[in-house]
Amino acid sequence: LFATSLNLLVGYTGLVSFAMIARAARRSFDVVHAHDMDTLPAAYVISRRSGKPLIYDSHEDYAGMLHGTIPGWMEQAIRRLETMLVRRTDLLITVGETLRRQFEARGCERCVVIGNWKRLSEYRPDVDVRRRIRRELGIPENAVVVAYIANLGRERRIAELLEAVGDRTEVHLVIGGTGFQEQAVRQAAAASRNIHYL
């Protein structure tokens, strides 16, 4: 079953990459922008064939994110391929200093940080709205609220998040999304007063 799934995944990824390369051959553009590692190999080929600069947008440790969900050899192969390709990008954009330093240690010569954070003052909700939402969810006014609304995939470490919140009544988790760990989240929310599944 694993071998069949792997063949389907590699085949699908190859088809998508081939389609991107074929479409790029019929288009005019100034820059090739690869968002995440799964688009980087095709973007590299497109960049080299067109002579256009390659920008790689990496907002996570891609291979590390897959740790535990794929075999170790595959994780290492992805990391080696990414390392080889980041050394050939014209610019790498990432979200924080830790990732920037990691990419530079892997040989990336031009790496910049464009943070994915926001000024709290610009996004602070109205006090009355905040109180109403807390009241609707049963969250005490003085409780710390952690919000996670995204993919509930295995690689997202949701089990660890649920465990960290655990019986800490002063911390409430508001969580939303779907994916592999959705049932575990639903069960935790049903069993805990401080976990709220949207």
ChimeraX commands (.cxc) that place a marker at each C-alpha (Angstrom):
marker #1 position 0.00,0.00,0.00 radius 0.5
marker #1 position 2.81,2.43,0.90 radius 0.5
marker #1 position 4.67,1.70,-2.36 radius 0.5
marker #1 position 1.47,2.22,-4.35 radius 0.5
marker #1 position 0.75,5.52,-2.56 radius 0.5
marker #1 position 4.33,6.66,-3.11 radius 0.5
marker #1 position 4.18,5.83,-6.82 radius 0.5
marker #1 position 0.90,7.74,-7.17 radius 0.5
marker #1 position 2.33,10.74,-5.31 radius 0.5
marker #1 position 5.54,10.82,-7.34 radius 0.5
marker #1 position 3.58,10.28,-10.54 radius 0.5
marker #1 position 1.11,13.05,-9.69 radius 0.5
marker #1 position 3.91,15.44,-8.68 radius 0.5
marker #1 position 5.73,14.65,-11.92 radius 0.5
marker #1 position 2.60,15.31,-13.99 radius 0.5
marker #1 position 1.96,18.62,-12.24 radius 0.5
marker #1 position 5.59,19.67,-12.70 radius 0.5
marker #1 position 5.50,18.70,-16.37 radius 0.5
marker #1 position 2.27,20.69,-16.84 radius 0.5
marker #1 position 3.84,23.78,-15.20 radius 0.5
marker #1 position 6.93,23.52,-17.41 radius 0.5
marker #1 position 4.80,23.03,-20.56 radius 0.5
marker #1 position 2.57,26.03,-19.74 radius 0.5
marker #1 position 5.55,28.24,-18.99 radius 0.5
marker #1 position 6.98,27.47,-22.43 radius 0.5
marker #1 position 3.91,29.16,-23.97 radius 0.5
marker #1 position 3.86,32.22,-21.72 radius 0.5
marker #1 position 5.75,35.47,-21.36 radius 0.5
marker #1 position 6.98,36.40,-17.88 radius 0.5
marker #1 position 9.73,38.29,-16.12 radius 0.5
marker #1 position 10.35,36.22,-12.98 radius 0.5
marker #1 position 9.78,32.63,-11.88 radius 0.5
marker #1 position 8.33,32.48,-8.36 radius 0.5
marker #1 position 8.27,29.10,-6.62 radius 0.5
marker #1 position 6.02,28.88,-3.57 radius 0.5
marker #1 position 7.12,25.94,-1.39 radius 0.5
marker #1 position 9.41,23.06,-2.17 radius 0.5
marker #1 position 6.88,21.10,-4.21 radius 0.5
marker #1 position 7.01,23.76,-6.96 radius 0.5
marker #1 position 10.76,24.47,-6.77 radius 0.5
marker #1 position 12.08,21.72,-9.11 radius 0.5
marker #1 position 9.71,22.75,-11.93 radius 0.5
marker #1 position 10.42,26.43,-11.27 radius 0.5
marker #1 position 14.16,25.74,-11.49 radius 0.5
marker #1 position 13.73,24.08,-14.90 radius 0.5
marker #1 position 11.51,26.95,-16.11 radius 0.5
marker #1 position 14.02,29.53,-14.86 radius 0.5
marker #1 position 16.96,27.87,-16.58 radius 0.5
marker #1 position 15.10,27.32,-19.86 radius 0.5
marker #1 position 13.81,30.91,-19.96 radius 0.5
marker #1 position 16.83,32.69,-18.52 radius 0.5
marker #1 position 14.53,34.44,-16.03 radius 0.5
marker #1 position 15.42,34.94,-12.35 radius 0.5
marker #1 position 14.19,32.36,-9.84 radius 0.5
marker #1 position 12.65,33.47,-6.55 radius 0.5
marker #1 position 11.95,30.78,-3.98 radius 0.5
marker #1 position 9.35,31.56,-1.32 radius 0.5
marker #1 position 9.86,29.20,1.61 radius 0.5
marker #1 position 7.88,29.89,4.76 radius 0.5
marker #1 position 8.73,26.66,6.59 radius 0.5
marker #1 position 11.24,23.87,6.96 radius 0.5
marker #1 position 9.54,21.77,4.28 radius 0.5
marker #1 position 11.35,18.47,4.92 radius 0.5
marker #1 position 11.09,18.98,8.68 radius 0.5
marker #1 position 7.36,19.59,8.36 radius 0.5
marker #1 position 7.02,16.12,6.82 radius 0.5
marker #1 position 9.07,14.45,9.58 radius 0.5
marker #1 position 7.27,11.40,10.90 radius 0.5
marker #1 position 4.81,11.24,8.01 radius 0.5
marker #1 position 7.24,9.99,5.36 radius 0.5
marker #1 position 10.19,7.59,5.56 radius 0.5
marker #1 position 13.45,9.09,6.80 radius 0.5
marker #1 position 15.25,8.45,3.52 radius 0.5
marker #1 position 12.57,10.41,1.64 radius 0.5
marker #1 position 12.83,13.31,4.09 radius 0.5
marker #1 position 16.60,13.39,3.55 radius 0.5
marker #1 position 16.19,13.20,-0.24 radius 0.5
marker #1 position 13.80,16.17,-0.18 radius 0.5
marker #1 position 16.21,18.15,2.03 radius 0.5
marker #1 position 19.18,17.36,-0.28 radius 0.5
marker #1 position 17.23,18.37,-3.38 radius 0.5
marker #1 position 16.07,21.60,-1.75 radius 0.5
marker #1 position 19.64,22.38,-0.61 radius 0.5
marker #1 position 20.94,21.84,-4.14 radius 0.5
marker #1 position 18.26,24.09,-5.62 radius 0.5
marker #1 position 18.43,26.93,-3.04 radius 0.5
marker #1 position 22.09,27.35,-3.97 radius 0.5
marker #1 position 20.90,28.11,-7.52 radius 0.5
marker #1 position 18.09,30.56,-6.74 radius 0.5
marker #1 position 18.47,34.25,-7.44 radius 0.5
marker #1 position 16.58,35.16,-4.26 radius 0.5
marker #1 position 15.05,33.23,-1.39 radius 0.5
marker #1 position 12.25,34.78,0.65 radius 0.5
marker #1 position 11.50,33.37,4.09 radius 0.5
marker #1 position 9.53,34.41,7.17 radius 0.5
marker #1 position 12.04,34.65,9.99 radius 0.5
marker #1 position 15.66,34.90,11.04 radius 0.5
marker #1 position 15.94,31.26,12.13 radius 0.5
marker #1 position 14.95,29.96,8.69 radius 0.5
marker #1 position 17.14,32.58,6.98 radius 0.5
marker #1 position 20.19,31.38,8.93 radius 0.5
marker #1 position 19.36,27.74,8.14 radius 0.5
marker #1 position 19.11,28.45,4.42 radius 0.5
marker #1 position 22.34,30.45,4.45 radius 0.5
marker #1 position 24.10,27.56,6.25 radius 0.5
marker #1 position 22.88,25.32,3.40 radius 0.5
marker #1 position 24.53,27.58,0.82 radius 0.5
marker #1 position 21.82,30.06,-0.16 radius 0.5
marker #1 position 23.66,33.25,-1.07 radius 0.5
marker #1 position 20.77,35.71,-1.23 radius 0.5
marker #1 position 18.07,35.32,1.40 radius 0.5
marker #1 position 15.71,37.94,2.81 radius 0.5
marker #1 position 13.10,37.89,5.55 radius 0.5
marker #1 position 9.61,39.13,4.88 radius 0.5
marker #1 position 7.86,38.44,8.15 radius 0.5
marker #1 position 4.43,36.91,8.29 radius 0.5
marker #1 position 3.48,38.72,11.47 radius 0.5
marker #1 position 1.09,41.61,11.95 radius 0.5
marker #1 position 0.99,44.67,14.15 radius 0.5
marker #1 position -1.42,43.77,16.91 radius 0.5
marker #1 position -2.72,47.33,17.03 radius 0.5
marker #1 position -4.02,46.98,13.46 radius 0.5
marker #1 position -5.84,43.70,14.10 radius 0.5
marker #1 position -7.02,44.03,17.68 radius 0.5
marker #1 position -10.75,43.32,17.73 radius 0.5
marker #1 position -13.24,45.62,19.32 radius 0.5
marker #1 position -13.43,44.98,23.09 radius 0.5
marker #1 position -17.18,44.31,22.93 radius 0.5
marker #1 position -16.72,41.82,20.07 radius 0.5
marker #1 position -13.95,40.04,21.99 radius 0.5
marker #1 position -16.12,39.80,25.12 radius 0.5
marker #1 position -19.07,38.47,23.11 radius 0.5
marker #1 position -16.96,35.78,21.41 radius 0.5
marker #1 position -15.40,34.74,24.72 radius 0.5
marker #1 position -18.88,34.55,26.26 radius 0.5
marker #1 position -20.21,32.46,23.33 radius 0.5
marker #1 position -17.30,30.02,23.61 radius 0.5
marker #1 position -17.34,29.95,27.42 radius 0.5
marker #1 position -13.84,31.40,27.75 radius 0.5
marker #1 position -13.15,33.37,30.96 radius 0.5
marker #1 position -12.11,37.00,30.51 radius 0.5
marker #1 position -8.66,36.44,32.07 radius 0.5
marker #1 position -7.82,33.21,30.18 radius 0.5
marker #1 position -5.02,33.05,27.61 radius 0.5
marker #1 position -6.44,32.15,24.20 radius 0.5
marker #1 position -4.41,30.24,21.63 radius 0.5
marker #1 position -5.98,30.09,18.17 radius 0.5
marker #1 position -5.04,27.63,15.43 radius 0.5
marker #1 position -7.17,27.58,12.28 radius 0.5
marker #1 position -5.56,25.68,9.43 radius 0.5
marker #1 position -4.80,22.19,8.14 radius 0.5
marker #1 position -5.15,19.48,10.78 radius 0.5
marker #1 position -2.69,17.23,8.96 radius 0.5
marker #1 position -0.44,14.79,10.77 radius 0.5
marker #1 position 2.63,16.98,10.18 radius 0.5
marker #1 position 1.05,19.93,12.04 radius 0.5
marker #1 position 1.74,18.46,15.51 radius 0.5
marker #1 position -1.86,18.88,16.63 radius 0.5
marker #1 position -1.58,16.05,19.19 radius 0.5
marker #1 position 1.26,17.93,20.88 radius 0.5
marker #1 position -0.80,21.14,20.87 radius 0.5
marker #1 position -3.77,19.38,22.47 radius 0.5
marker #1 position -1.48,17.84,25.09 radius 0.5
marker #1 position 0.18,21.19,25.85 radius 0.5
marker #1 position -3.19,22.79,26.53 radius 0.5
marker #1 position -4.31,19.70,28.45 radius 0.5
marker #1 position -5.76,20.49,31.85 radius 0.5
marker #1 position -4.45,24.05,31.97 radius 0.5
marker #1 position -7.72,25.81,32.72 radius 0.5
marker #1 position -6.05,29.22,32.35 radius 0.5
marker #1 position -5.33,28.43,28.66 radius 0.5
marker #1 position -8.05,27.94,26.06 radius 0.5
marker #1 position -7.46,26.58,22.57 radius 0.5
marker #1 position -9.71,27.71,19.74 radius 0.5
marker #1 position -9.03,25.35,16.84 radius 0.5
marker #1 position -10.54,24.99,13.39 radius 0.5
marker #1 position -9.83,23.10,10.22 radius 0.5
marker #1 position -10.05,19.64,8.72 radius 0.5
marker #1 position -7.60,16.88,8.06 radius 0.5
marker #1 position -6.10,13.69,9.41 radius 0.5
marker #1 position -6.31,14.75,13.09 radius 0.5
marker #1 position -9.81,16.20,12.98 radius 0.5
marker #1 position -11.36,13.32,14.93 radius 0.5
marker #1 position -8.74,13.65,17.68 radius 0.5
marker #1 position -9.53,17.38,17.90 radius 0.5
marker #1 position -13.26,16.71,18.09 radius 0.5
marker #1 position -12.73,14.18,20.87 radius 0.5
marker #1 position -10.45,16.51,22.82 radius 0.5
marker #1 position -12.97,19.36,22.48 radius 0.5
marker #1 position -15.80,17.11,23.69 radius 0.5
marker #1 position -13.75,16.02,26.71 radius 0.5
marker #1 position -12.23,19.41,27.66 radius 0.5
marker #1 position -13.85,22.70,28.61 radius 0.5
marker #1 position -10.80,24.64,27.41 radius 0.5
marker #1 position -10.59,23.25,23.84 radius 0.5
marker #1 position -13.07,24.73,21.37 radius 0.5
marker #1 position -13.36,23.17,17.92 radius 0.5
marker #1 position -14.95,25.47,15.35 radius 0.5
marker link #1:1,2 radius 0.2
marker link #1:2,3 radius 0.2
marker link #1:3,4 radius 0.2
marker link #1:4,5 radius 0.2
marker link #1:5,6 radius 0.2
marker link #1:6,7 radius 0.2
marker link #1:7,8 radius 0.2
marker link #1:8,9 radius 0.2
marker link #1:9,10 radius 0.2
marker link #1:10,11 radius 0.2
marker link #1:11,12 radius 0.2
marker link #1:12,13 radius 0.2
marker link #1:13,14 radius 0.2
marker link #1:14,15 radius 0.2
marker link #1:15,16 radius 0.2
marker link #1:16,17 radius 0.2
marker link #1:17,18 radius 0.2
marker link #1:18,19 radius 0.2
marker link #1:19,20 radius 0.2
marker link #1:20,21 radius 0.2
marker link #1:21,22 radius 0.2
marker link #1:22,23 radius 0.2
marker link #1:23,24 radius 0.2
marker link #1:24,25 radius 0.2
marker link #1:25,26 radius 0.2
marker link #1:26,27 radius 0.2
marker link #1:27,28 radius 0.2
marker link #1:28,29 radius 0.2
marker link #1:29,30 radius 0.2
marker link #1:30,31 radius 0.2
marker link #1:31,32 radius 0.2
marker link #1:32,33 radius 0.2
marker link #1:33,34 radius 0.2
marker link #1:34,35 radius 0.2
marker link #1:35,36 radius 0.2
marker link #1:36,37 radius 0.2
marker link #1:37,38 radius 0.2
marker link #1:38,39 radius 0.2
marker link #1:39,40 radius 0.2
marker link #1:40,41 radius 0.2
marker link #1:41,42 radius 0.2
marker link #1:42,43 radius 0.2
marker link #1:43,44 radius 0.2
marker link #1:44,45 radius 0.2
marker link #1:45,46 radius 0.2
marker link #1:46,47 radius 0.2
marker link #1:47,48 radius 0.2
marker link #1:48,49 radius 0.2
marker link #1:49,50 radius 0.2
marker link #1:50,51 radius 0.2
marker link #1:51,52 radius 0.2
marker link #1:52,53 radius 0.2
marker link #1:53,54 radius 0.2
marker link #1:54,55 radius 0.2
marker link #1:55,56 radius 0.2
marker link #1:56,57 radius 0.2
marker link #1:57,58 radius 0.2
marker link #1:58,59 radius 0.2
marker link #1:59,60 radius 0.2
marker link #1:60,61 radius 0.2
marker link #1:61,62 radius 0.2
marker link #1:62,63 radius 0.2
marker link #1:63,64 radius 0.2
marker link #1:64,65 radius 0.2
marker link #1:65,66 radius 0.2
marker link #1:66,67 radius 0.2
marker link #1:67,68 radius 0.2
marker link #1:68,69 radius 0.2
marker link #1:69,70 radius 0.2
marker link #1:70,71 radius 0.2
marker link #1:71,72 radius 0.2
marker link #1:72,73 radius 0.2
marker link #1:73,74 radius 0.2
marker link #1:74,75 radius 0.2
marker link #1:75,76 radius 0.2
marker link #1:76,77 radius 0.2
marker link #1:77,78 radius 0.2
marker link #1:78,79 radius 0.2
marker link #1:79,80 radius 0.2
marker link #1:80,81 radius 0.2
marker link #1:81,82 radius 0.2
marker link #1:82,83 radius 0.2
marker link #1:83,84 radius 0.2
marker link #1:84,85 radius 0.2
marker link #1:85,86 radius 0.2
marker link #1:86,87 radius 0.2
marker link #1:87,88 radius 0.2
marker link #1:88,89 radius 0.2
marker link #1:89,90 radius 0.2
marker link #1:90,91 radius 0.2
marker link #1:91,92 radius 0.2
marker link #1:92,93 radius 0.2
marker link #1:93,94 radius 0.2
marker link #1:94,95 radius 0.2
marker link #1:95,96 radius 0.2
marker link #1:96,97 radius 0.2
marker link #1:97,98 radius 0.2
marker link #1:98,99 radius 0.2
marker link #1:99,100 radius 0.2
marker link #1:100,101 radius 0.2
marker link #1:101,102 radius 0.2
marker link #1:102,103 radius 0.2
marker link #1:103,104 radius 0.2
marker link #1:104,105 radius 0.2
marker link #1:105,106 radius 0.2
marker link #1:106,107 radius 0.2
marker link #1:107,108 radius 0.2
marker link #1:108,109 radius 0.2
marker link #1:109,110 radius 0.2
marker link #1:110,111 radius 0.2
marker link #1:111,112 radius 0.2
marker link #1:112,113 radius 0.2
marker link #1:113,114 radius 0.2
marker link #1:114,115 radius 0.2
marker link #1:115,116 radius 0.2
marker link #1:116,117 radius 0.2
marker link #1:117,118 radius 0.2
marker link #1:118,119 radius 0.2
marker link #1:119,120 radius 0.2
marker link #1:120,121 radius 0.2
marker link #1:121,122 radius 0.2
marker link #1:122,123 radius 0.2
marker link #1:123,124 radius 0.2
marker link #1:124,125 radius 0.2
marker link #1:125,126 radius 0.2
marker link #1:126,127 radius 0.2
marker link #1:127,128 radius 0.2
marker link #1:128,129 radius 0.2
marker link #1:129,130 radius 0.2
marker link #1:130,131 radius 0.2
marker link #1:131,132 radius 0.2
marker link #1:132,133 radius 0.2
marker link #1:133,134 radius 0.2
marker link #1:134,135 radius 0.2
marker link #1:135,136 radius 0.2
marker link #1:136,137 radius 0.2
marker link #1:137,138 radius 0.2
marker link #1:138,139 radius 0.2
marker link #1:139,140 radius 0.2
marker link #1:140,141 radius 0.2
marker link #1:141,142 radius 0.2
marker link #1:142,143 radius 0.2
marker link #1:143,144 radius 0.2
marker link #1:144,145 radius 0.2
marker link #1:145,146 radius 0.2
marker link #1:146,147 radius 0.2
marker link #1:147,148 radius 0.2
marker link #1:148,149 radius 0.2
marker link #1:149,150 radius 0.2
marker link #1:150,151 radius 0.2
marker link #1:151,152 radius 0.2
marker link #1:152,153 radius 0.2
marker link #1:153,154 radius 0.2
marker link #1:154,155 radius 0.2
marker link #1:155,156 radius 0.2
marker link #1:156,157 radius 0.2
marker link #1:157,158 radius 0.2
marker link #1:158,159 radius 0.2
marker link #1:159,160 radius 0.2
marker link #1:160,161 radius 0.2
marker link #1:161,162 radius 0.2
marker link #1:162,163 radius 0.2
marker link #1:163,164 radius 0.2
marker link #1:164,165 radius 0.2
marker link #1:165,166 radius 0.2
marker link #1:166,167 radius 0.2
marker link #1:167,168 radius 0.2
marker link #1:168,169 radius 0.2
marker link #1:169,170 radius 0.2
marker link #1:170,171 radius 0.2
marker link #1:171,172 radius 0.2
marker link #1:172,173 radius 0.2
marker link #1:173,174 radius 0.2
marker link #1:174,175 radius 0.2
marker link #1:175,176 radius 0.2
marker link #1:176,177 radius 0.2
marker link #1:177,178 radius 0.2
marker link #1:178,179 radius 0.2
marker link #1:179,180 radius 0.2
marker link #1:180,181 radius 0.2
marker link #1:181,182 radius 0.2
marker link #1:182,183 radius 0.2
marker link #1:183,184 radius 0.2
marker link #1:184,185 radius 0.2
marker link #1:185,186 radius 0.2
marker link #1:186,187 radius 0.2
marker link #1:187,188 radius 0.2
marker link #1:188,189 radius 0.2
marker link #1:189,190 radius 0.2
marker link #1:190,191 radius 0.2
marker link #1:191,192 radius 0.2
marker link #1:192,193 radius 0.2
marker link #1:193,194 radius 0.2
marker link #1:194,195 radius 0.2
marker link #1:195,196 radius 0.2
marker link #1:196,197 radius 0.2
marker link #1:197,198 radius 0.2
view
